[in-house]
Each structure stands twice: as C-alpha cells, then as structure tokens.
Amino acid sequence: MAAVQVSESDQIKQFKEFLGTYNKVTENCFMDCVKDFTTRDVKPEESSCSESCLQKYLKMTQRISMRFQEYHIQQNEALAAKAGLLAQPR
C-alpha cells in the first residue's frame, strides 16, 4: 500500500485553513457567550455556553462531512451506472 505524500506547501495551506476556521469559531463563540467583562473570572454560564457552541460546531461539521461523502458516493455510483460499470437492478 502506497503512502500518500503531502507536500510542505499543502501542509502549510491546510494548517492556515485550520487556523482560519479555529479563529472564526473562537470569535463566534466568544461573541455569543461572553457577556460580562467586569471580572477576570469566566462565569459558569459563559463556560457552558462556550462548550455548547463548540460542540454544536463540531457536530455540524461532522454532519456536513457525512453528507458530502454520501453525495460523492451517489455521484460516483451514478457515473459508474451510466458507464455500464455497475450491474443494473432487475
């Protein structure tokens, strides 16, 4: 089995994309959840809100990824059927 080689420039690009996404999520959850700047302490409701915000983002990302994979599988099956590569159901 051949190992997939990822170039250094691709790794840098992927890392930049990750950082951009991380920064966006952090900013969105911060803006939605942190309301009290009169103390250095994070209030329990702010902490809970932040955790829920991140969990919601992760679940949404996972769901989109699954739907994207399903779509590609369907597209590949349709192309294969069109090319006569799959046995047609009787």
TAURRA-V373009 format. One record per backbone hydrogen bond with DSSP energy under -1.0 kcal/mol. NH is the residue of the N-H (numbers start at 1). CO is the residue of the C=O. E is the energy in kcal/mol with one decimal. If there is no record, write none. Layout:
nh = {NH/NH}
co = {CO/CO}
e = {E/E}
This chain:
nh = {11/12/13/14/15/16/17/18/19/20/21/22/23/24/25/26/27/28/29/30/31/32/33/34/47/48/49/50/51/52/53/54/55/56/57/58/59/60/61/62/63/64/65/66/67/68/69/70/71/72/73/74/75/76/77/78/79/80/81/82/83/84/85}
co = {7/8/9/10/11/12/13/14/15/16/17/18/19/20/21/22/23/24/25/26/27/28/29/30/43/44/45/46/47/48/49/50/51/52/53/54/55/56/57/58/59/60/61/62/63/64/65/66/67/68/69/70/71/72/73/74/75/76/77/78/79/81/80}
e = {-2.3/-2.4/-2.3/-2.7/-2.4/-2.6/-2.3/-2.5/-2.8/-2.5/-2.4/-3.0/-2.8/-2.1/-2.7/-2.7/-2.5/-2.7/-2.8/-2.4/-2.9/-2.1/-2.1/-2.5/-2.4/-2.7/-2.3/-2.4/-2.3/-2.4/-2.6/-2.3/-2.5/-2.6/-2.1/-2.7/-2.6/-2.4/-2.7/-2.3/-2.5/-2.5/-2.3/-2.3/-2.4/-2.5/-2.2/-2.5/-2.5/-2.1/-2.4/-2.4/-2.5/-2.6/-2.6/-2.5/-2.4/-2.5/-2.7/-2.4/-1.9/-1.1/-3.2}
